């Protein structure tokens, strides 16, 4: 990505983050989805803490920060890291002589070029987002962008996607496999149905474990943590290295096994080969699984902290669950009140 554009996007996203955090500190509930801003129960315009003016509009707000104005829309799922050419240009105009774009057309051309090269992704809501890929952006541009919103929205976070699509499946199969194994230990035998389950759960777990390991490597996890995540995520480097060292020990064996699990085969020789070392590969697979579980768990904790500290409350699982509970409680309370009123006002029988 063009480093001039990366710097502009980073500064814009950081300003939006400041505005959203200030809104939250001023008592405005941050929306969880695109429809919530339309229903915000706040004046169309007013002042936030510190006398900072805001104007509510459509899907977002205009906020007059001390360092200059910023105008933004919330995304489809409450994202605050989206932007368009017009808002970037307005942002430039309120900070003259700061960015190397002399005309609006020059900025439009730069954004268009980044989109064609796949460095920006477009949403259905006419907003652009920076792709979550160090290789595509270039490391210097990626480092610049870390200063902005830094962490992608949870729906576009490649690490969380890897966890949910691959590792969570591996973990589910592992738990089922362990349950059947405990049953075998207890009863010393399995029914034909449970023998089938044992085989399916075991092989599915190992297959998904390989897919997780491959995705981890393809993402270039160490570089991603260094160049595309906030500084606090550097604490995960040690666990990232641990996963890498473990994965390298039997990566080819696991790959061959995975290919034979999910492809039509004429015999089970490759599968038998994987288990022909007195349990050493299985011990390794358990260790790798544990390392992944620890890494993804810590990543989710760091992400949650970042959402809360950056005012990105719409992405916080803790904040989201709390909001849903409050709304549910409110609906239940309203229903109970309405029900009581109905019973009180209902005519009574004369008999």
Secondary structure, DSSP 8 states (H G I E B T S, - for coil): --HHHHHHHHHHHHHHHHHHHHHHHTT----SSTTGGGG--S-SEEEEGGGEEEEEETTEEEEEETTEEEEEE--TTS-S--B-HHHHHHHHHTSTTSSS--SHHHHHHHHHHHHHTTSEEE-TTS-EEE-S-HHHH-HHHHHHHHTTT-S--TTT-HHHHHIIIIIHHHHHHHHHHHHHHHHHHHHS---HHHHHHHHHHHHHHHHHHHHHHHHHHHTTHHHHHHHSS-GGGGGGHHHHHHHHHHHHHSHHHHHHHHHHHSS--S-SHHHHHHT-STTHHHHHHHHHHHHHHHHHHHHHHHHHHHHHHTT-GGG-HHHHHHHHHHHHHHHHHHHHHHHHHHHHHS-----
